[in-house]
Amino acid sequence: MLADHMMPGLMKDPPDFLHLALGCLIMAFAFSVIYSKWARGAHSISQGIQFGIWLGILKGLGSGLIDYATGNMADLTGTLGNAVIYIVFFAVMGALASLIYSKVKSAE
């Protein structure tokens, strides 16, 4: 399990749902704005997934390896496992953003 590769006691139980919701809204808005600029009006699912994968690589793998190199929050297995989760998460976000933008564009 991935939690076995993380430092114990890092996660809040239960999470702070107000700040979690606020963070999700900010992330969704920023992701959507950046995606709309990147796609330049062509909103296919494959482009959305590709965009999400690149952001997942940036956040999960790039930032994750920097965190691994400078901190003790996770071992390498935990860091790489977390990177895979980020890549999948952002790929799904990209697919959803492309679907929403293509529906809004076709409704205009």
Phi, psi and omega in degrees: 000144183298326181298335178292345182255010179247154177292130182292151176085006181279328185272140176280141178226106002277164179291162175279095189294329179297310181287331175297313179296318179297316178298320179295319178295317179296316180296317180296318179295312180297316178302314182296316180295314180295320178298317182297324177289320182292320185285336179053041175090348179257105188247076176264156180300319181297323177293321178296316178296317179299315178300314179298320179298317179297319177292324176296320176295317179300309183282310187285312184271308182296300181294325179297317178291326175295316178297320178298318183288336186247356183218179181240033183281329182209154173277180184297322178298316178296321179295314180291322176297319177296323178298317179298317179298316178298317181298315179295315180303311181290328176297318177295318177300319179295319178297316179294318178298318180295321178297316181293315180295323179292325177291319179294318180296320182286337179280343183286000000 
